[in-house]
Amino acid sequence: MSGGLNKKHDLQIQAGRESWVSSIAMLAPDTVAGPELIEVEDEVTPQEVRDMFLGKMLV
């Protein structure tokens, strides 16, 4: 990799205006969980990603 920097995925959950849950729609377009940076080469399970987001809930 160039420059010695590791490539990462920047994951976050964002509230949508079209949500049928009015309390979520009112938060749009704010981020409600994350951001979570995961290195491209990391082997992460869906459950691990879910747990990471639960630890970074902003609402």
HTML snippet that shows the backbone in 3Dmol.js (N, CA, C, O; Angstrom):
<script src="https://3Dmol.org/build/3Dmol-min.js"></script>
<div id="view" style="width:600px;height:400px;position:relative"></div>
<script>
const pdb = `
ATOM      1  N   MET A   1       0.836  -1.179   0.000  1.00  0.00           N
ATOM      2  CA  MET A   1       0.000   0.000   0.000  1.00  0.00           C
ATOM      3  C   MET A   1       0.876   1.237   0.000  1.00  0.00           C
ATOM      4  O   MET A   1       1.930   1.266   0.636  1.00  0.00           O
ATOM      5  N   SER A   2       0.451   2.215  -0.689  1.00  0.00           N
ATOM      6  CA  SER A   2       1.260   3.429  -0.804  1.00  0.00           C
ATOM      7  C   SER A   2       1.177   4.279   0.452  1.00  0.00           C
ATOM      8  O   SER A   2       0.124   4.392   1.080  1.00  0.00           O
ATOM      9  N   GLY A   3       2.301   4.870   0.803  1.00  0.00           N
ATOM     10  CA  GLY A   3       2.329   5.798   1.921  1.00  0.00           C
ATOM     11  C   GLY A   3       2.208   5.142   3.281  1.00  0.00           C
ATOM     12  O   GLY A   3       2.125   5.841   4.291  1.00  0.00           O
ATOM     13  N   GLY A   4       2.196   3.812   3.338  1.00  0.00           N
ATOM     14  CA  GLY A   4       2.098   3.123   4.613  1.00  0.00           C
ATOM     15  C   GLY A   4       0.744   3.222   5.274  1.00  0.00           C
ATOM     16  O   GLY A   4       0.609   2.861   6.443  1.00  0.00           O
ATOM     17  N   LEU A   5      -0.263   3.698   4.567  1.00  0.00           N
ATOM     18  CA  LEU A   5      -1.599   3.816   5.150  1.00  0.00           C
ATOM     19  C   LEU A   5      -2.424   2.575   4.850  1.00  0.00           C
ATOM     20  O   LEU A   5      -2.409   2.071   3.727  1.00  0.00           O
ATOM     21  N   ASN A   6      -3.135   2.086   5.840  1.00  0.00           N
ATOM     22  CA  ASN A   6      -4.021   0.948   5.639  1.00  0.00           C
ATOM     23  C   ASN A   6      -5.358   1.434   5.107  1.00  0.00           C
ATOM     24  O   ASN A   6      -5.887   2.447   5.565  1.00  0.00           O
ATOM     25  N   LYS A   7      -5.900   0.711   4.140  1.00  0.00           N
ATOM     26  CA  LYS A   7      -7.212   1.067   3.611  1.00  0.00           C
ATOM     27  C   LYS A   7      -8.284   0.568   4.560  1.00  0.00           C
ATOM     28  O   LYS A   7      -8.205  -0.543   5.085  1.00  0.00           O
ATOM     29  N   LYS A   8      -9.298   1.415   4.773  1.00  0.00           N
ATOM     30  CA  LYS A   8     -10.361   1.071   5.718  1.00  0.00           C
ATOM     31  C   LYS A   8     -11.724   1.379   5.119  1.00  0.00           C
ATOM     32  O   LYS A   8     -11.880   2.288   4.304  1.00  0.00           O
ATOM     33  N   HIS A   9     -12.706   0.592   5.549  1.00  0.00           N
ATOM     34  CA  HIS A   9     -14.100   0.880   5.227  1.00  0.00           C
ATOM     35  C   HIS A   9     -14.629   1.785   6.341  1.00  0.00           C
ATOM     36  O   HIS A   9     -14.388   1.526   7.520  1.00  0.00           O
ATOM     37  N   ASP A  10     -15.342   2.835   5.972  1.00  0.00           N
ATOM     38  CA  ASP A  10     -15.936   3.766   6.937  1.00  0.00           C
ATOM     39  C   ASP A  10     -17.432   3.475   6.966  1.00  0.00           C
ATOM     40  O   ASP A  10     -18.168   3.890   6.071  1.00  0.00           O
ATOM     41  N   LEU A  11     -17.879   2.760   7.996  1.00  0.00           N
ATOM     42  CA  LEU A  11     -19.282   2.345   8.098  1.00  0.00           C
ATOM     43  C   LEU A  11     -20.018   3.207   9.105  1.00  0.00           C
ATOM     44  O   LEU A  11     -19.491   3.522  10.172  1.00  0.00           O
ATOM     45  N   GLN A  12     -21.240   3.588   8.757  1.00  0.00           N
ATOM     46  CA  GLN A  12     -22.101   4.309   9.686  1.00  0.00           C
ATOM     47  C   GLN A  12     -23.551   4.062   9.315  1.00  0.00           C
ATOM     48  O   GLN A  12     -23.863   3.738   8.169  1.00  0.00           O
ATOM     49  N   ILE A  13     -24.420   4.214  10.275  1.00  0.00           N
ATOM     50  CA  ILE A  13     -25.858   4.063  10.055  1.00  0.00           C
ATOM     51  C   ILE A  13     -26.473   5.445  10.125  1.00  0.00           C
ATOM     52  O   ILE A  13     -26.260   6.187  11.084  1.00  0.00           O
ATOM     53  N   GLN A  14     -27.233   5.782   9.106  1.00  0.00           N
ATOM     54  CA  GLN A  14     -27.827   7.111   8.996  1.00  0.00           C
ATOM     55  C   GLN A  14     -29.346   6.979   8.984  1.00  0.00           C
ATOM     56  O   GLN A  14     -29.889   6.099   8.316  1.00  0.00           O
ATOM     57  N   ALA A  15     -30.029   7.847   9.718  1.00  0.00           N
ATOM     58  CA  ALA A  15     -31.492   7.854   9.733  1.00  0.00           C
ATOM     59  C   ALA A  15     -32.010   8.371   8.397  1.00  0.00           C
ATOM     60  O   ALA A  15     -31.441   9.296   7.817  1.00  0.00           O
ATOM     61  N   GLY A  16     -33.098   7.767   7.911  1.00  0.00           N
ATOM     62  CA  GLY A  16     -33.687   8.174   6.633  1.00  0.00           C
ATOM     63  C   GLY A  16     -35.012   8.884   6.814  1.00  0.00           C
ATOM     64  O   GLY A  16     -35.806   8.513   7.679  1.00  0.00           O
ATOM     65  N   ARG A  17     -35.254   9.897   6.008  1.00  0.00           N
ATOM     66  CA  ARG A  17     -36.511  10.650   6.073  1.00  0.00           C
ATOM     67  C   ARG A  17     -37.720   9.790   5.718  1.00  0.00           C
ATOM     68  O   ARG A  17     -38.840  10.087   6.134  1.00  0.00           O
ATOM     69  N   GLU A  18     -37.495   8.723   4.950  1.00  0.00           N
ATOM     70  CA  GLU A  18     -38.596   7.876   4.504  1.00  0.00           C
ATOM     71  C   GLU A  18     -38.965   6.793   5.511  1.00  0.00           C
ATOM     72  O   GLU A  18     -39.845   5.975   5.240  1.00  0.00           O
ATOM     73  N   SER A  19     -38.311   6.774   6.663  1.00  0.00           N
ATOM     74  CA  SER A  19     -38.592   5.745   7.661  1.00  0.00           C
ATOM     75  C   SER A  19     -40.052   5.807   8.094  1.00  0.00           C
ATOM     76  O   SER A  19     -40.621   6.886   8.257  1.00  0.00           O
ATOM     77  N   TRP A  20     -40.651   4.621   8.279  1.00  0.00           N
ATOM     78  CA  TRP A  20     -42.044   4.581   8.737  1.00  0.00           C
ATOM     79  C   TRP A  20     -42.132   4.784  10.247  1.00  0.00           C
ATOM     80  O   TRP A  20     -43.229   4.910  10.791  1.00  0.00           O
ATOM     81  N   VAL A  21     -40.983   4.817  10.930  1.00  0.00           N
ATOM     82  CA  VAL A  21     -40.942   5.119  12.364  1.00  0.00           C
ATOM     83  C   VAL A  21     -40.674   6.618  12.496  1.00  0.00           C
ATOM     84  O   VAL A  21     -39.578   7.087  12.188  1.00  0.00           O
ATOM     85  N   SER A  22     -41.673   7.360  12.952  1.00  0.00           N
ATOM     86  CA  SER A  22     -41.572   8.825  12.953  1.00  0.00           C
ATOM     87  C   SER A  22     -40.411   9.340  13.795  1.00  0.00           C
ATOM     88  O   SER A  22     -39.806  10.353  13.441  1.00  0.00           O
ATOM     89  N   SER A  23     -40.083   8.674  14.896  1.00  0.00           N
ATOM     90  CA  SER A  23     -38.981   9.153  15.738  1.00  0.00           C
ATOM     91  C   SER A  23     -37.641   9.011  15.022  1.00  0.00           C
ATOM     92  O   SER A  23     -36.724   9.791  15.279  1.00  0.00           O
ATOM     93  N   ILE A  24     -37.512   8.039  14.135  1.00  0.00           N
ATOM     94  CA  ILE A  24     -36.284   7.893  13.348  1.00  0.00           C
ATOM     95  C   ILE A  24     -36.275   8.914  12.222  1.00  0.00           C
ATOM     96  O   ILE A  24     -35.247   9.537  11.956  1.00  0.00           O
ATOM     97  N   ALA A  25     -37.405   9.089  11.564  1.00  0.00           N
ATOM     98  CA  ALA A  25     -37.491  10.046  10.457  1.00  0.00           C
ATOM     99  C   ALA A  25     -37.141  11.455  10.930  1.00  0.00           C
ATOM    100  O   ALA A  25     -36.566  12.232  10.169  1.00  0.00           O
ATOM    101  N   MET A  26     -37.478  11.797  12.177  1.00  0.00           N
ATOM    102  CA  MET A  26     -37.178  13.126  12.701  1.00  0.00           C
ATOM    103  C   MET A  26     -35.668  13.340  12.863  1.00  0.00           C
ATOM    104  O   MET A  26     -35.208  14.482  12.879  1.00  0.00           O
ATOM    105  N   LEU A  27     -34.903  12.266  12.982  1.00  0.00           N
ATOM    106  CA  LEU A  27     -33.446  12.368  13.145  1.00  0.00           C
ATOM    107  C   LEU A  27     -32.723  12.553  11.820  1.00  0.00           C
ATOM    108  O   LEU A  27     -31.563  12.963  11.799  1.00  0.00           O
ATOM    109  N   ALA A  28     -33.394  12.255  10.720  1.00  0.00           N
ATOM    110  CA  ALA A  28     -32.756  12.300   9.389  1.00  0.00           C
ATOM    111  C   ALA A  28     -32.266  13.697   9.082  1.00  0.00           C
ATOM    112  O   ALA A  28     -32.919  14.668   9.463  1.00  0.00           O
ATOM    113  N   PRO A  29     -31.162  13.828   8.421  1.00  0.00           N
ATOM    114  CA  PRO A  29     -30.257  12.788   7.911  1.00  0.00           C
ATOM    115  C   PRO A  29     -29.067  12.514   8.828  1.00  0.00           C
ATOM    116  O   PRO A  29     -27.981  12.213   8.334  1.00  0.00           O
ATOM    117  N   ASP A  30     -29.234  12.605  10.109  1.00  0.00           N
ATOM    118  CA  ASP A  30     -28.112  12.440  11.044  1.00  0.00           C
ATOM    119  C   ASP A  30     -27.638  10.986  11.119  1.00  0.00           C
ATOM    120  O   ASP A  30     -28.401  10.053  10.870  1.00  0.00           O
ATOM    121  N   THR A  31     -26.370  10.822  11.467  1.00  0.00           N
ATOM    122  CA  THR A  31     -25.808   9.509  11.741  1.00  0.00           C
ATOM    123  C   THR A  31     -26.303   9.070  13.108  1.00  0.00           C
ATOM    124  O   THR A  31     -26.240   9.837  14.068  1.00  0.00           O
ATOM    125  N   VAL A  32     -26.796   7.839  13.204  1.00  0.00           N
ATOM    126  CA  VAL A  32     -27.310   7.349  14.481  1.00  0.00           C
ATOM    127  C   VAL A  32     -26.412   6.289  15.114  1.00  0.00           C
ATOM    128  O   VAL A  32     -26.588   5.942  16.281  1.00  0.00           O
ATOM    129  N   ALA A  33     -25.450   5.775  14.347  1.00  0.00           N
ATOM    130  CA  ALA A  33     -24.466   4.833  14.895  1.00  0.00           C
ATOM    131  C   ALA A  33     -23.200   4.898  14.056  1.00  0.00           C
ATOM    132  O   ALA A  33     -23.252   4.987  12.830  1.00  0.00           O
ATOM    133  N   GLY A  34     -22.075   4.851  14.734  1.00  0.00           N
ATOM    134  CA  GLY A  34     -20.800   4.890  14.023  1.00  0.00           C
ATOM    135  C   GLY A  34     -20.145   6.243  14.233  1.00  0.00           C
ATOM    136  O   GLY A  34     -20.553   6.975  15.135  1.00  0.00           O
ATOM    137  N   PRO A  35     -19.182   6.592  13.466  1.00  0.00           N
ATOM    138  CA  PRO A  35     -18.603   5.773  12.399  1.00  0.00           C
ATOM    139  C   PRO A  35     -17.738   4.655  12.972  1.00  0.00           C
ATOM    140  O   PRO A  35     -17.210   4.750  14.080  1.00  0.00           O
ATOM    141  N   GLU A  36     -17.616   3.613  12.193  1.00  0.00           N
ATOM    142  CA  GLU A  36     -16.793   2.466  12.550  1.00  0.00           C
ATOM    143  C   GLU A  36     -15.810   2.232  11.413  1.00  0.00           C
ATOM    144  O   GLU A  36     -16.222   2.006  10.275  1.00  0.00           O
ATOM    145  N   LEU A  37     -14.526   2.283  11.705  1.00  0.00           N
ATOM    146  CA  LEU A  37     -13.499   2.065  10.689  1.00  0.00           C
ATOM    147  C   LEU A  37     -13.023   0.623  10.770  1.00  0.00           C
ATOM    148  O   LEU A  37     -12.562   0.169  11.817  1.00  0.00           O
ATOM    149  N   ILE A  38     -13.137  -0.093   9.656  1.00  0.00           N
ATOM    150  CA  ILE A  38     -12.729  -1.497   9.603  1.00  0.00           C
ATOM    151  C   ILE A  38     -11.718  -1.654   8.480  1.00  0.00           C
ATOM    152  O   ILE A  38     -11.993  -1.301   7.334  1.00  0.00           O
ATOM    153  N   GLU A  39     -10.555  -2.183   8.812  1.00  0.00           N
ATOM    154  CA  GLU A  39      -9.526  -2.374   7.795  1.00  0.00           C
ATOM    155  C   GLU A  39     -10.011  -3.352   6.737  1.00  0.00           C
ATOM    156  O   GLU A  39     -10.689  -4.332   7.046  1.00  0.00           O
ATOM    157  N   VAL A  40      -9.653  -3.076   5.476  1.00  0.00           N
ATOM    158  CA  VAL A  40     -10.105  -3.871   4.341  1.00  0.00           C
ATOM    159  C   VAL A  40      -9.763  -5.348   4.528  1.00  0.00           C
ATOM    160  O   VAL A  40     -10.566  -6.218   4.190  1.00  0.00           O
ATOM    161  N   GLU A  41      -8.582  -5.635   5.063  1.00  0.00           N
ATOM    162  CA  GLU A  41      -8.164  -7.025   5.212  1.00  0.00           C
ATOM    163  C   GLU A  41      -8.730  -7.714   6.448  1.00  0.00           C
ATOM    164  O   GLU A  41      -8.562  -8.924   6.598  1.00  0.00           O
ATOM    165  N   ASP A  42      -9.391  -6.984   7.332  1.00  0.00           N
ATOM    166  CA  ASP A  42      -9.961  -7.600   8.537  1.00  0.00           C
ATOM    167  C   ASP A  42     -11.087  -8.559   8.162  1.00  0.00           C
ATOM    168  O   ASP A  42     -11.921  -8.259   7.307  1.00  0.00           O
ATOM    169  N   GLU A  43     -11.094  -9.710   8.813  1.00  0.00           N
ATOM    170  CA  GLU A  43     -12.185 -10.659   8.634  1.00  0.00           C
ATOM    171  C   GLU A  43     -13.144 -10.438   9.794  1.00  0.00           C
ATOM    172  O   GLU A  43     -12.892 -10.869  10.919  1.00  0.00           O
ATOM    173  N   VAL A  44     -14.247  -9.759   9.500  1.00  0.00           N
ATOM    174  CA  VAL A  44     -15.208  -9.378  10.528  1.00  0.00           C
ATOM    175  C   VAL A  44     -16.554 -10.018  10.188  1.00  0.00           C
ATOM    176  O   VAL A  44     -17.021  -9.937   9.052  1.00  0.00           O
ATOM    177  N   THR A  45     -17.163 -10.645  11.173  1.00  0.00           N
ATOM    178  CA  THR A  45     -18.470 -11.265  10.954  1.00  0.00           C
ATOM    179  C   THR A  45     -19.570 -10.216  11.047  1.00  0.00           C
ATOM    180  O   THR A  45     -19.370  -9.157  11.643  1.00  0.00           O
ATOM    181  N   PRO A  46     -20.724 -10.501  10.465  1.00  0.00           N
ATOM    182  CA  PRO A  46     -21.854  -9.569  10.599  1.00  0.00           C
ATOM    183  C   PRO A  46     -22.196  -9.282  12.070  1.00  0.00           C
ATOM    184  O   PRO A  46     -22.534  -8.149  12.415  1.00  0.00           O
ATOM    185  N   GLN A  47     -22.111 -10.292  12.926  1.00  0.00           N
ATOM    186  CA  GLN A  47     -22.417 -10.086  14.345  1.00  0.00           C
ATOM    187  C   GLN A  47     -21.410  -9.145  14.992  1.00  0.00           C
ATOM    188  O   GLN A  47     -21.784  -8.334  15.839  1.00  0.00           O
ATOM    189  N   GLU A  48     -20.148  -9.238  14.611  1.00  0.00           N
ATOM    190  CA  GLU A  48     -19.130  -8.339  15.155  1.00  0.00           C
ATOM    191  C   GLU A  48     -19.385  -6.894  14.720  1.00  0.00           C
ATOM    192  O   GLU A  48     -19.209  -5.967  15.511  1.00  0.00           O
ATOM    193  N   VAL A  49     -19.800  -6.700  13.462  1.00  0.00           N
ATOM    194  CA  VAL A  49     -20.130  -5.356  12.986  1.00  0.00           C
ATOM    195  C   VAL A  49     -21.329  -4.825  13.763  1.00  0.00           C
ATOM    196  O   VAL A  49     -21.337  -3.667  14.181  1.00  0.00           O
ATOM    197  N   ARG A  50     -22.335  -5.662  13.958  1.00  0.00           N
ATOM    198  CA  ARG A  50     -23.525  -5.257  14.727  1.00  0.00           C
ATOM    199  C   ARG A  50     -23.123  -4.831  16.143  1.00  0.00           C
ATOM    200  O   ARG A  50     -23.577  -3.800  16.640  1.00  0.00           O
ATOM    201  N   ASP A  51     -22.284  -5.620  16.774  1.00  0.00           N
ATOM    202  CA  ASP A  51     -21.836  -5.297  18.135  1.00  0.00           C
ATOM    203  C   ASP A  51     -21.057  -3.982  18.176  1.00  0.00           C
ATOM    204  O   ASP A  51     -21.185  -3.208  19.124  1.00  0.00           O
ATOM    205  N   MET A  52     -20.244  -3.735  17.134  1.00  0.00           N
ATOM    206  CA  MET A  52     -19.507  -2.470  17.063  1.00  0.00           C
ATOM    207  C   MET A  52     -20.471  -1.281  16.991  1.00  0.00           C
ATOM    208  O   MET A  52     -20.274  -0.272  17.669  1.00  0.00           O
ATOM    209  N   PHE A  53     -21.510  -1.409  16.166  1.00  0.00           N
ATOM    210  CA  PHE A  53     -22.488  -0.338  16.044  1.00  0.00           C
ATOM    211  C   PHE A  53     -23.268  -0.134  17.340  1.00  0.00           C
ATOM    212  O   PHE A  53     -23.536   1.003  17.730  1.00  0.00           O
ATOM    213  N   LEU A  54     -23.631  -1.215  18.003  1.00  0.00           N
ATOM    214  CA  LEU A  54     -24.355  -1.095  19.263  1.00  0.00           C
ATOM    215  C   LEU A  54     -23.523  -0.337  20.295  1.00  0.00           C
ATOM    216  O   LEU A  54     -24.065   0.373  21.142  1.00  0.00           O
ATOM    217  N   GLY A  55     -22.213  -0.492  20.215  1.00  0.00           N
ATOM    218  CA  GLY A  55     -21.325   0.215  21.136  1.00  0.00           C
ATOM    219  C   GLY A  55     -21.152   1.689  20.783  1.00  0.00           C
ATOM    220  O   GLY A  55     -20.620   2.462  21.581  1.00  0.00           O
ATOM    221  N   LYS A  56     -21.598   2.078  19.594  1.00  0.00           N
ATOM    222  CA  LYS A  56     -21.439   3.477  19.155  1.00  0.00           C
ATOM    223  C   LYS A  56     -22.763   4.121  18.792  1.00  0.00           C
ATOM    224  O   LYS A  56     -22.807   4.991  17.922  1.00  0.00           O
ATOM    225  N   MET A  57     -23.836   3.714  19.437  1.00  0.00           N
ATOM    226  CA  MET A  57     -25.151   4.319  19.197  1.00  0.00           C
ATOM    227  C   MET A  57     -25.111   5.767  19.663  1.00  0.00           C
ATOM    228  O   MET A  57     -24.632   6.062  20.758  1.00  0.00           O
ATOM    229  N   LEU A  58     -25.614   6.665  18.831  1.00  0.00           N
ATOM    230  CA  LEU A  58     -25.600   8.089  19.138  1.00  0.00           C
ATOM    231  C   LEU A  58     -26.973   8.592  19.552  1.00  0.00           C
ATOM    232  O   LEU A  58     -27.126   9.769  19.876  1.00  0.00           O
ATOM    233  N   VAL A  59     -27.955   7.736  19.547  1.00  0.00           N
ATOM    234  CA  VAL A  59     -29.315   8.138  19.881  1.00  0.00           C
ATOM    235  C   VAL A  59     -29.752   7.488  21.162  1.00  0.00           C
ATOM    236  O   VAL A  59     -30.877   7.705  21.612  1.00  0.00           O
TER     237      VAL A  59
END
`;
const viewer = $3Dmol.createViewer("view");
viewer.addModel(pdb, "pdb");
viewer.setStyle({}, {cartoon: {color: "spectrum"}});
viewer.zoomTo();
viewer.render();
</script>
